[in-house]
Amino acid sequence: MTSKIPSREPDLTVREVAEAIHLNPETVRILARQGVFPKPYKTGAGKSTAHIRIPWADVEAYRKKQPRVHG
């Protein structure tokens, strides 16, 4: 099974991050709030309607910290 890793831009949506690291989007939002992704930011004017973006470098750092699964 190959992972679907976006390559078009360095900053990803929560959904794109979730697909890349095989987590639920809400889990990604929680991790972002907890500081697991150190540089998330919101786009748009309103806080309630803003969309979270996470730099690809943050996602790569997270992936490198995860234990490898051998199978």
C-alpha positions in Angstrom: 0.0 0.0 0.0 1.5 3.3 -1.0 0.9 6.5 0.9 -0.7 9.4 -0.8 1.8 12.2 -0.1 1.0 15.7 -1.5 3.9 17.3 -3.3 2.4 20.4 -4.8 3.2 22.9 -2.0 5.0 23.0 1.4 1.9 23.9 3.5 -0.8 21.3 3.8 -4.4 21.3 4.9 -5.4 19.2 7.9 -7.1 16.7 5.6 -3.9 16.3 3.5 -1.8 15.8 6.7 -4.3 13.3 8.0 -4.0 11.3 4.7 -0.2 11.5 4.6 0.2 10.2 8.2 -2.9 7.9 8.4 -4.7 9.8 11.1 -8.1 11.2 11.5 -8.3 15.0 10.7 -9.6 15.8 14.2 -6.5 14.0 15.6 -4.3 16.2 13.4 -6.1 19.3 14.7 -5.5 18.2 18.3 -1.8 17.5 17.6 -1.5 20.9 16.1 -3.0 22.5 19.2 -0.7 20.5 21.5 2.3 21.8 19.6 3.3 18.5 17.9 3.4 20.4 14.7 5.3 23.5 15.8 4.4 26.0 13.0 0.7 25.6 12.1 -1.1 28.7 11.1 -4.6 29.8 10.1 -5.7 31.3 6.8 -8.6 33.6 6.4 -9.9 36.5 8.4 -12.2 34.9 11.0 -10.9 32.6 13.7 -13.9 30.3 13.5 -13.9 30.1 9.7 -10.1 30.0 9.2 -8.4 26.9 7.8 -5.4 25.4 9.4 -2.2 24.9 7.3 0.7 22.9 8.4 4.2 23.2 6.8 5.4 20.0 5.2 8.6 20.2 7.2 6.5 19.8 10.4 4.9 16.7 8.9 8.2 15.2 7.9 9.6 15.8 11.4 6.6 14.1 12.9 7.0 11.1 10.6 10.6 10.7 11.4 9.8 10.5 15.2 7.3 7.7 14.7 8.4 4.1 15.3 8.9 2.1 12.2 6.4 -0.8 11.6 8.0 -4.0 10.4 5.9 -6.5 8.8 
